[in-house]
Amino acid sequence: MNSTIAVCVRISLLAGTVFGSALSLGDARAASESVLYSFTGGIDGSEPYGGVILDRRGRLVGTTTLGGVRGQGTLFKLTPGSSETVLVSFDTRRGREPYAGLIADSQGNLFGTTLTGGRHDGTERGTVFRLAPDGREAVIHAFENGSDGSFPVAGLIADGNGNFYGTTPSGGGELDGGSVFELAPDGTETVLYGFRGGTDGAYPRASLLEDKQGNLYGTTAFGGGGGNNNCGGWSSGGCGTVFKLTPNGTETLLYVFQGGSDGGNSDSNLIADTSGNLYGTASYGGVGSCLNGWGCGTLFKLTPEGTKTVLYAFQGGGDGGNPAGNLIVDPEGNFYGVTYAGGGTGCGGLGCGTVFEISSGGHETLLYAFRGGSDGATPRAGVIADKKDHLYGTTMAGGGDGCGGQGCGTVFELKR
């Protein structure tokens, strides 16, 4: 594998005023939306949970969780004229139901994960795969027995030696609390840490951040022991954590969510600035009453000393509710992301989701509120940006009347 992939990943995580930038976005203002593609739920795919990236030719590529020839998900590309081509229709042996987005190297290889599949003997627990520019797909690693991790839902990062790093929300050890894994270029897997599901955290379901010393940073959706078991999910309680993992596998908890005004149940990636401050979102907690009555989520800052500040608490109304997916940030320190609820009264009164901008000072600008019809509904993956101030993302539903009348999802563009 060409190690240039690590350069691409580290630029996206470490460059600019705030790690993760290299974007050039203009002044905050509402954006106009264009639907580039509406999935029909057939062989073209449905439910694009994992978002899109831009390949080296400027085409949008991504995955759908369902649809395709066998109904088990697709990997697709969109040409500039918004014509879709299915590059892979997933199946049990090659992996199925990809929930995560993709990463790419300078040679045009695409890498990702699937939730399940990989074998035929009843031990199928997901895969890490590669798609070469000539269309050949290969399973780099098939998760098998639980101890190596199970059912990955997050995407990958890579280092300068071509090793991949990722998380699984279950498996990883006897207590099944999830794992952080390393995958060598030849497919050899090492579990760097297996969560016990208690005070150390449980159920990591977001991608990782790597610093220059090789330390990994991430979040768990449950565990940690905070919140008096009020955050739902993991049986041993806790509203989730922010953790650091050294190269030798030593875990340090940087923050334990309490599920109150601070937030809880984070499934966000982390980004960091040049001072070592970490930023991310929590899907629940904060203020308001959104899905499940747990609060509408927060955007937070965590200093290297462990001091946490809520930069913005979503209200669940016109400002959006329940942030999900990856954050990006521009050179001025403005954050961009999505909420999968709020923004209006559609979608059963919960709102159909939003795309937001939040300044470093905590001021939110609502860039777009989905209506739940042809424009899409329920974004889950975050957004990406190009050099022309355009944002791109996916919605899980909307876009048409297929998939039981809810719509099968969209790929959208926002122009600011």
Beta strands, then each sheet from edge to edge (+ up, - down):
strand 1: 32-38
strand 2: 52-54
strand 3: 60-64
strand 4: 74-78
strand 5: 84-89
strand 6: 103-104
strand 7: 110-114
strand 8: 127-131
strand 9: 137-142
strand 10: 157-158
strand 11: 164-168
strand 12: 179-183
strand 13: 189-194
strand 14: 209-210
strand 15: 216-220
strand 16: 241-245
strand 17: 251-256
strand 18: 271-272
strand 19: 278-282
strand 20: 298-302
strand 21: 308-313
strand 22: 321-329
strand 23: 335-341
strand 24: 354-358
strand 25: 364-369
strand 26: 383-385
strand 27: 390-395
strand 28: 410-415
sheet 1: 1+ 28- 27+ 26-
sheet 2: 2+ 3- 4+ 5-
sheet 3: 6+ 7- 8+ 9-
sheet 4: 10+ 11- 12+ 13-
sheet 5: 14+ 15- 16+ 17-
sheet 6: 18+ 19- 20+ 21-
sheet 7: 22+ 23- 24+ 25-
end
